[in-house]
């Protein structure tokens, strides 16, 4: 069974979004969830308890389950993430260089034609989604 697909289908019904799923050494799962307004410890407990029952019903064997907030430097994985956080500061690392550069920090300026637009010091850089290796929000204090 595809655990990621199971979680993606289950979480919205509980009011949460799956941000990321990591497999840990030894057969564990690390699940990162989010919702508008942020995640509390109680949210993590609720989701953890739900997944424990869900995994038992679906006969998914695991050693350890961790449910967590994605943190202030939340990863940006889906196109919807780039739209949702438009105007926020982000760091993006590309697979292949764009203008002889692979690391960019700037404000998310929207999505257009399978690319994210990033305002880097006043100039807009278009980064194709297929070229994004890693993307995260950059916390601002």
N, C-alpha and C positions, 0 to 999 in steps of 0.2 A: 504494500500500500504506500502511496506517495504521501508522506507525512505533511510536507509543505502544502499540498493541495487540500488535505483534510483541514489543516489549521486555517488556510485562507478562506475556506467555505464556512468554518465554524465561528471564527472571531467576529465577523460583522454582526451576526445575530446576538452577540453578547455586548455589542457596542464598541468593539475595539478593532484596530487595524494591525495586521501582521507586518512588522517592519523588516524583520530578518529572522532566520532560523539557522542556527549553527549546530553541527554535530560535534560532540566533544569526544575526546579519546575515552575509550571504555564503554561506549554505547549510551551516551547521554544526549540530551537536547537542551540547547540554550535558546529560548524564545524571547524576542524583543517585540513588545506591543506598544501601541500608542493610541491616543484618543484626543479629540479637541479638549484643551484645558490641561492636558498632561496626565501622567500616570501616578497613582498613589500606591503605597504598600498594600492597601486593601484590594486594589485592582489586581495586583500581582497574585495575592492569595486567592481571590475569586477565580482567576483564570487558571492558576495552578491546580486548584481543586477540580475544576471542570475538566481539564486535560487529563488528570489522573483517572477520572471515571471514563472519559472518552477513550483513552488508550486501553483501558481494561476491556471495554465493550468491543473495540476494534481489534483486540488481540495484538497490540503493538508492544513489543518487548523493549524495555529501556532500563538503564541503571540509575539515571539521575535526570531530574527535570528542573530547569531554572527558568523562571519567568521574570523579565526585567523591563524597565523603561529603556528606551534607546539613548537617553542622556541628552545633554545640551548640544553635543556634537553629533546629532542624529544622522545616520547614513541616509542618503538619498538614492533610492533604488529604482523607483518607477517614475514614469513620465508625470503621473499625478503628483508626486512629491515635489517636483520642480515647479509645477503650477501652484500648488498649495503654499509653498514657501517663497513665492515671488517677492522680491524686495529685501530678502534676508541675505546676509553674508554667507558665502559658501566657499569651500575649497574643492577643486576638481582636479583629479589626476587622469591624464589621457593615456591610452595605449600607444598611440603614435603621435609624434609632435605636431603641433599646430603653430605655424610661424616660429619654428625652431624652439618651441616650448612645450613641456609636458605637464607642468604644475601651474594652476591658475587660482587666484583668490579674487573674488569680486562679488557683486550683488546679482542675485538671480533676476534676470530681466524678462523672463517669459520663455515660452516654447513655441517654435515655429519650424515647420518642415523637417520633422525628425531630429531637431537640434535644440539644445538649450542655449539661450542667449545669456551671456554673463557680462555685466558691466565691470570692466577692469580699468580702474582709474580714468573713467570717462570714455573709453572705447569699448564697443560691443564686440565680443568674441563669440562666434557661433561654434558650438561644440556638438558634433553629431553624437546621439545616444550610443551608437555602435562603437564609438571611440572612447567612451568613458570607462576607465578602469575602476576608479573609486570617486565617490562624491559624498561630502559631509557638510552639514551646517557648521559654520564657524561661530562659536559663542561670542556674544557682545555684552560687555558689562558697562 
